[in-house]
Amino acid sequence: MKLLYVTPSYPPMVGGGERLVHALAEQATEAGHQVTVVTSDVTQGEDFWRWRPRHAHEEPYEVHEGPVRVIRCPAGGVPGNWSGLLLWRKAMIMASTALKKPERLLMRMARRVPTMPGLEHVLAELEHHDLVHGFNLSWEHALVEGWRQARARGVPFVLRPDIHLGTAGDKRIVRNNTMAHQLHVMRDADAVVVNTPIEREGLIEFGVPPDRTYVVGSGYYPQTQEVDTRTIARKMQTFALCDPLILFIGRVGRDKGAIDAAEAILALGERPDVVSPPCLALIGAVDRDFEHYYRHLPTEAQMQVRPLGLVSEADKHALLSRARALVLPSRVDSFGIVLLEAWAHGKPVVGARAGGIPGVIDEGENGLLVDWGDPSALANAIVQLLGNPEEAQRMGAAGREKMTREYTWSAVYERIERVYQGLRGAPLPESEASLG
């Protein structure tokens, strides 16, 4: 088949969603399909909203990354930058709730999320494709335009929303993904592929047809090369880290749980039952809210909590090899690929009871779960793992076994391929089937 993937961002942009699209494109080409990816040229989160009107009027350009054809549309951001984006999003949410039939207006407004002026022309000029697959409902411009093209050309449209359902009772997160135009596209899609049964159940509650919603999961390429102890020790010294080490990987901000993780670690330094307080290393782009929080910490606390920013893959895996656990107390993860990275190193994980994370972590078996926004509970979970090394090792080993069994990219793509073939006339898989 000729497959068209439409996504707001793609590597070298760093993130779980970008890694996912890249992996699926590679797997699809290995399966014999021709894959074209249409995306933006953003390389960091700020590019989504940083106002660059002249840049946005540059011509789209085409590159080939191995067998995958990639067409990049320059992104122009939003007037007012981050504040402008927030105001624009609030206006969209208000329109979605206040207007009787807001879908057309919202689809026009979605052209700012993110701004990709050349996108419609690029899609209209492309040759025929047998199937269109759209990604990422939080930055929906690309996905909406991919849906339009699929409908105009009469080909199947597959949607992977990676929707953030947030925490129970908190509508702030979920309303950013369930506006009228987003729900319209999800309900109209020929197939919606999701990460976990939790995400599937949430979408069904919003009217997405259950017989077109498939749990396929996410994946990871396991590291095969061991990191030697001298390299690990050198990295610990380079980053000024201490033992025991707790690791956080992801966007370093409040919604991801980074501030809760820092508060939990700092609280352990004051507990009499903790002989050696752990050090927290945070890997990922740092949000403004965390920068403000960190700036006001005492110097001693800043030595215990270390935001490292973006680091190389080698450095990340060296620190994962040394860490005692990974924490991801996030409310904005539909899956959390970093959990698989930790499991690949045999490390236990602690996640939040929010979004799709409880559908990935089996509590007490391969990790622990805590309520989002509860640093005290997170501190207790860390103490439990540090104080019971045999239990922590057992959980890490169970996580590695689950990752190897269910979450390799080849296994994930095999499930998606069955959906593709079903839309081409082969028998469709059971939509409610488990990952196995």
C-alpha positions as CSV (number, residue, x, y, z in Angstrom):
1,M,0.0,0.0,0.0
2,K,0.9,3.7,-0.3
3,L,0.5,5.1,3.2
4,L,0.3,8.8,4.1
5,Y,1.2,9.7,7.7
6,V,0.2,13.2,8.8
7,T,1.6,14.4,12.0
8,P,2.4,17.8,13.7
9,S,6.1,16.8,14.4
10,Y,8.6,14.2,13.6
11,P,12.3,13.5,14.6
12,P,14.7,15.2,15.2
13,M,12.0,16.7,17.5
14,V,12.4,14.7,20.7
15,G,9.3,13.1,22.3
16,G,7.3,9.9,22.6
17,G,4.8,10.9,19.9
18,E,7.6,11.7,17.4
19,R,9.4,8.5,18.2
20,L,6.2,6.5,17.7
21,V,5.5,7.9,14.2
22,H,9.1,7.3,13.2
23,A,9.0,3.7,14.4
24,L,5.7,3.0,12.7
25,A,7.0,4.5,9.4
26,E,10.0,2.3,9.6
27,Q,8.0,-0.8,10.4
28,A,5.5,-0.1,7.6
29,T,8.3,0.2,5.0
30,E,9.8,-3.1,6.3
31,A,6.4,-4.6,5.7
32,G,6.6,-3.5,2.0
33,H,4.5,-0.4,2.1
34,Q,5.5,3.0,0.6
35,V,5.3,5.7,3.4
36,T,5.1,9.4,3.0
37,V,5.2,11.5,6.2
38,V,3.8,15.1,6.0
39,T,4.8,17.1,9.1
40,S,6.2,20.4,10.3
41,D,9.8,21.5,10.7
42,V,9.7,22.1,14.5
43,T,12.7,20.7,16.4
44,Q,11.7,21.8,19.9
45,G,8.5,22.5,21.8
46,E,8.8,26.3,21.6
47,D,8.6,26.1,17.8
48,F,5.0,25.1,18.0
49,W,4.0,28.6,19.3
50,R,7.0,30.9,18.8
51,W,5.8,33.6,16.4
52,R,7.8,33.4,13.1
53,P,5.5,34.7,10.3
54,R,8.3,35.1,7.7
55,H,9.6,31.6,8.4
56,A,6.1,30.1,7.9
57,H,6.0,31.5,4.3
58,E,9.1,29.5,3.3
59,E,8.4,26.7,0.8
60,P,7.8,23.1,2.1
61,Y,10.7,20.8,1.4
62,E,11.1,17.1,0.9
63,V,13.8,14.8,2.3
64,H,14.3,11.0,2.3
65,E,15.2,9.3,5.6
66,G,16.0,5.9,4.4
67,P,13.0,4.5,2.6
68,V,10.6,7.0,4.3
69,R,9.7,10.1,2.3
70,V,9.3,13.1,4.6
71,I,7.8,16.5,3.5
72,R,8.2,19.3,6.0
73,C,6.1,22.4,6.2
74,P,7.7,25.4,8.0
75,A,5.8,26.3,11.1
76,G,5.0,29.9,12.0
77,G,3.8,29.8,15.6
78,V,1.1,32.0,17.2
79,P,1.0,35.8,17.6
80,G,1.8,36.4,21.3
81,N,3.8,33.2,21.5
82,W,2.9,31.0,24.5
83,S,0.4,33.5,25.9
84,G,-1.2,33.9,22.5
85,L,-1.6,30.1,22.2
86,L,-3.3,29.8,25.5
87,L,-5.7,32.6,24.6
88,W,-6.4,31.0,21.3
89,R,-7.0,27.6,22.9
90,K,-9.4,29.1,25.5
91,A,-11.3,30.8,22.7
92,M,-11.7,27.4,20.9
93,I,-12.9,25.7,24.1
94,M,-15.4,28.5,24.6
95,A,-16.7,28.3,21.0
96,S,-17.0,24.5,21.4
97,T,-19.2,24.8,24.4
98,A,-21.2,28.0,23.5
99,L,-22.0,27.5,19.8
100,K,-24.7,25.2,18.5
101,K,-22.6,23.9,15.5
102,P,-19.0,25.0,16.0
103,E,-17.2,22.3,14.0
104,R,-16.4,24.4,10.9
105,L,-15.2,27.4,12.9
106,L,-13.1,25.2,15.1
107,M,-11.5,23.5,12.1
108,R,-10.5,26.9,10.8
109,M,-9.1,27.9,14.2
110,A,-7.2,24.6,14.4
111,R,-4.9,25.9,11.6
112,R,-3.0,27.7,14.4
113,V,-2.4,24.4,16.3
114,P,0.3,24.4,15.0
115,T,0.5,27.0,12.2
116,M,1.6,25.2,9.0
117,P,0.6,27.5,6.1
118,G,1.8,25.1,3.3
119,L,0.1,22.0,4.7
120,E,-3.2,22.1,2.7
121,H,-1.4,22.8,-0.6
122,V,1.1,19.9,0.0
123,L,-1.7,17.4,0.8
124,A,-3.8,18.5,-2.1
125,E,-0.9,18.1,-4.6
126,L,0.2,14.6,-3.4
127,E,-0.3,11.6,-5.5
128,H,-3.0,9.0,-4.6
129,H,-2.5,7.1,-1.3
130,D,-4.4,4.0,-0.2
131,L,-4.8,5.1,3.4
132,V,-4.2,8.2,5.5
133,H,-3.1,7.9,9.2
134,G,-3.3,11.0,11.3
135,F,-1.6,11.5,14.7
136,N,-1.8,13.6,17.8
137,L,-5.1,15.2,18.7
138,S,-3.5,17.8,21.0
139,W,-1.9,19.6,18.0
140,E,-4.7,18.8,15.5
141,H,-4.1,20.9,12.4
142,A,-2.2,18.2,10.6
143,L,-4.6,15.5,11.6
144,V,-7.7,17.5,10.6
145,E,-6.3,18.2,7.2
146,G,-5.3,14.6,6.7
147,W,-8.9,13.6,7.5
148,R,-10.2,16.2,5.0
149,Q,-7.9,14.7,2.3
150,A,-8.9,11.1,3.1
151,R,-12.6,12.0,2.8
152,A,-12.1,14.1,-0.4
153,R,-10.3,11.1,-2.0
154,G,-12.5,8.4,-0.7
155,V,-9.7,6.5,1.1
156,P,-9.8,5.1,4.7
157,F,-8.7,7.4,7.5
158,V,-7.0,6.0,10.6
159,L,-6.6,8.2,13.7
160,R,-4.2,7.8,16.6
161,P,-5.3,10.5,19.1
162,D,-2.9,9.9,22.0
163,I,-5.6,11.6,24.0
164,H,-4.8,13.0,27.5
165,L,-7.8,12.0,29.7
166,G,-6.2,13.6,32.8
167,T,-7.4,12.7,36.3
168,A,-10.8,11.7,37.5
169,G,-13.0,14.7,38.0
170,D,-10.6,17.2,36.4
171,K,-12.0,18.5,33.1
172,R,-9.2,20.9,32.3
173,I,-6.9,18.4,30.6
174,V,-9.5,16.4,28.8
175,R,-11.4,19.4,27.3
176,N,-8.3,20.3,25.2
177,N,-8.8,17.0,23.4
178,T,-12.6,16.7,23.2
179,M,-13.8,19.9,21.5
180,A,-16.5,19.5,18.9
181,H,-14.3,19.3,15.9
182,Q,-12.0,16.8,17.5
183,L,-14.9,14.6,18.5
184,H,-16.3,14.9,15.0
185,V,-13.1,13.6,13.4
186,M,-12.7,10.8,15.9
187,R,-16.3,9.7,15.5
188,D,-16.0,9.8,11.7
189,A,-12.6,8.0,11.4
190,D,-12.7,4.5,9.9
191,A,-10.5,3.3,12.7
192,V,-9.1,4.8,15.9
193,V,-6.0,3.1,17.4
194,V,-5.3,3.8,21.0
195,N,-2.6,3.0,23.6
196,T,-4.6,1.4,26.4
197,P,-8.1,0.0,27.3
198,I,-8.4,3.1,29.6
199,E,-8.1,5.4,26.6
200,R,-10.5,3.2,24.6
201,E,-13.1,3.3,27.3
202,G,-12.7,7.1,27.6
203,L,-13.2,7.7,23.9
204,I,-16.3,5.4,23.8
205,E,-17.8,7.6,26.6
206,F,-17.4,10.5,24.2
207,G,-19.2,8.8,21.4
208,V,-16.4,7.2,19.4
209,P,-17.8,3.9,18.0
210,P,-16.5,0.9,19.9
211,D,-16.4,-1.3,16.8
212,R,-13.9,1.1,15.3
213,T,-11.6,1.6,18.3
214,Y,-8.6,-0.7,18.7
215,V,-6.1,-1.1,21.5
216,V,-2.6,-1.4,19.9
217,G,-0.3,0.1,22.5
218,S,3.1,1.7,22.0
219,G,6.6,0.4,21.8
220,Y,10.3,0.6,22.3
221,Y,13.5,-0.6,20.8
222,P,15.3,-2.3,23.7
223,Q,18.9,-1.4,24.3
224,T,21.2,-4.3,23.5
225,Q,24.5,-2.8,24.5
226,E,25.4,-2.7,28.2
227,V,26.8,0.5,29.7
228,D,30.1,-0.1,31.4
229,T,30.5,1.0,35.1
230,R,33.3,3.4,34.4
231,T,31.2,5.3,31.9
232,I,28.3,5.4,34.3
233,A,30.5,6.7,37.1
234,R,31.9,9.4,34.8
235,K,28.4,10.5,33.8
236,M,27.3,10.7,37.5
237,Q,30.3,13.0,38.1
238,T,29.7,15.1,35.0
239,F,26.1,15.8,36.0
240,A,26.9,16.2,39.7
241,L,24.6,13.4,40.8
242,C,24.6,11.3,43.9
243,D,23.4,7.9,45.0
244,P,20.8,6.6,45.3
245,L,19.6,8.1,42.0
246,I,15.9,8.5,41.1
247,L,15.2,9.5,37.4
248,F,12.5,11.5,35.7
249,I,12.3,11.5,31.9
250,G,9.9,13.8,30.0
251,R,8.9,17.4,29.7
252,V,10.0,18.9,33.0
253,G,6.8,20.7,34.0
254,R,3.9,20.7,36.5
255,D,1.5,18.6,34.4
256,K,4.1,15.9,33.9
257,G,4.6,15.7,37.6
258,A,8.2,17.1,37.7
259,I,7.4,19.5,40.5
260,D,5.7,16.8,42.5
261,A,8.8,14.6,42.0
262,A,11.1,17.4,43.2
263,E,8.9,18.0,46.3
264,A,8.9,14.3,47.1
265,I,12.7,14.0,46.9
266,L,13.2,17.1,49.0
267,A,10.8,15.8,51.6
268,L,12.8,12.6,52.0
269,G,15.8,14.6,53.2
270,E,13.8,15.5,56.3
271,R,12.6,12.0,57.1
272,P,14.4,10.1,59.9
273,D,13.6,6.7,58.3
274,V,15.7,7.7,55.2
275,V,19.4,7.3,55.9
276,S,20.7,8.3,52.5
277,P,18.3,10.8,50.8
278,P,18.1,10.2,47.1
279,C,19.1,12.5,44.3
280,L,16.6,13.3,41.5
281,A,17.8,13.8,37.9
282,L,15.2,15.3,35.5
283,I,15.9,14.6,31.8
284,G,13.9,16.7,29.2
285,A,13.1,20.2,28.1
286,V,12.3,22.4,31.1
287,D,9.0,24.3,31.2
288,R,8.7,27.8,32.5
289,D,6.7,26.7,35.6
290,F,9.5,24.4,36.7
291,E,12.2,27.1,35.9
292,H,10.3,29.4,38.3
293,Y,10.0,26.8,41.0
294,Y,13.6,25.7,40.8
295,R,14.9,29.3,40.8
296,H,13.4,29.8,44.3
297,L,14.9,26.6,45.8
298,P,17.8,26.9,48.3
299,T,21.2,26.0,46.9
300,E,21.3,22.8,48.9
301,A,18.0,21.7,47.5
302,Q,19.2,22.5,44.0
303,M,22.0,20.1,44.5
304,Q,19.6,17.3,45.3
305,V,17.2,18.1,42.4
306,R,19.1,18.3,39.1
307,P,17.3,19.4,35.9
308,L,19.6,18.2,33.1
309,G,17.7,19.4,30.1
310,L,17.9,17.3,26.9
311,V,20.8,14.8,27.0
312,S,22.2,12.3,24.5
313,E,20.7,8.8,24.2
314,A,23.9,7.4,25.5
315,D,23.8,9.6,28.6
316,K,20.2,8.8,29.2
317,H,20.8,5.1,29.2
318,A,23.9,5.4,31.4
319,L,21.8,7.2,34.0
320,L,19.0,4.6,33.6
321,S,21.5,1.9,34.3
322,R,22.5,3.6,37.6
323,A,19.0,4.7,38.7
324,R,17.1,2.9,41.4
325,A,13.8,3.7,39.8
326,L,12.0,5.9,37.3
327,V,9.2,8.2,38.3
328,L,6.5,9.6,35.9
329,P,3.8,11.1,38.2
330,S,2.1,12.7,35.1
331,R,-1.5,13.5,34.2
332,V,-0.8,14.2,30.5
333,D,0.5,10.9,29.3
334,S,-1.6,8.6,27.2
335,F,1.0,5.9,27.6
336,G,4.5,6.9,28.7
337,I,7.2,5.3,26.5
338,V,9.8,6.2,29.1
339,L,8.3,3.5,31.3
340,L,9.4,1.0,28.7
341,E,12.9,2.5,28.7
342,A,13.1,1.9,32.4
343,W,11.8,-1.6,32.2
344,A,14.3,-2.4,29.5
345,H,17.0,-1.7,32.1
346,G,15.1,-3.8,34.7
347,K,14.1,-0.8,36.8
348,P,10.8,-0.4,38.7
349,V,8.6,2.6,37.9
350,V,6.3,4.9,39.8
351,G,3.4,6.5,37.8
352,A,0.3,8.5,38.5
353,R,-3.2,7.3,38.5
354,A,-4.0,9.5,35.5
355,G,-4.3,9.3,31.8
356,G,-3.2,6.0,30.3
357,I,-0.4,5.2,32.8
358,P,-2.6,2.9,35.0
359,G,-3.2,0.9,31.8
360,V,0.5,0.3,31.4
361,I,1.7,-0.2,35.0
362,D,0.4,-3.2,36.8
363,E,0.5,-1.9,40.4
364,G,2.6,-4.1,42.7
365,E,3.8,-6.3,39.9
366,N,6.1,-4.1,37.8
367,G,5.7,-0.7,39.5
368,L,3.7,1.5,41.8
369,L,0.9,4.0,41.3
370,V,0.1,7.2,43.3
371,D,-2.5,9.9,42.9
372,W,-1.4,12.9,40.7
373,G,-0.5,16.0,42.7
374,D,0.4,14.0,45.9
375,P,4.2,14.4,46.6
376,S,3.8,12.7,50.0
377,A,2.4,9.5,48.4
378,L,5.2,9.7,45.8
379,A,7.8,10.0,48.5
380,N,6.4,6.9,50.3
381,A,6.5,4.9,47.0
382,I,10.1,5.9,46.5
383,V,11.0,4.9,50.1
384,Q,9.2,1.5,49.5
385,L,11.4,0.8,46.5
386,L,14.6,2.0,48.1
387,G,14.0,0.1,51.3
388,N,13.1,-3.2,49.6
389,P,15.7,-3.8,46.9
390,E,14.6,-7.3,46.3
391,E,11.0,-6.2,45.6
392,A,12.3,-3.4,43.4
393,Q,14.4,-5.8,41.4
394,R,11.4,-8.2,41.0
395,M,9.2,-5.4,39.7
396,G,11.9,-4.3,37.3
397,A,12.3,-7.8,36.0
398,A,8.5,-8.2,35.6
399,G,8.4,-4.9,33.7
400,R,11.2,-6.0,31.3
401,E,9.3,-9.3,30.7
402,K,6.1,-7.3,29.9
403,M,7.9,-4.9,27.6
404,T,9.5,-7.7,25.7
405,R,6.2,-9.6,25.4
406,E,3.8,-6.8,24.5
407,Y,5.6,-3.6,23.6
408,T,8.2,-4.1,20.9
409,W,7.6,-2.0,17.9
410,S,7.2,-5.1,15.7
411,A,4.4,-6.3,18.0
412,V,2.7,-2.9,18.0
413,Y,3.0,-2.5,14.2
414,E,1.6,-6.0,13.7
415,R,-1.6,-5.0,15.5
416,I,-1.8,-1.8,13.4
417,E,-1.1,-3.7,10.2
418,R,-4.2,-5.9,10.9
419,V,-6.3,-2.8,11.2
420,Y,-4.9,-1.5,7.9
421,Q,-5.6,-4.7,6.1
422,G,-9.1,-4.9,7.6
423,L,-9.9,-1.5,6.1
424,R,-8.7,-2.9,2.8
425,G,-11.2,-5.8,3.0
426,A,-9.5,-8.4,5.2
427,P,-11.3,-9.6,8.4
428,L,-10.9,-6.9,11.1
429,P,-9.5,-7.9,14.5
430,E,-11.7,-7.7,17.5
431,S,-11.7,-4.1,18.5
432,E,-11.8,-4.8,22.2
433,A,-9.0,-7.4,22.0
434,S,-6.3,-7.2,24.6
435,L,-2.7,-6.3,23.6
436,G,-1.7,-10.0,23.5
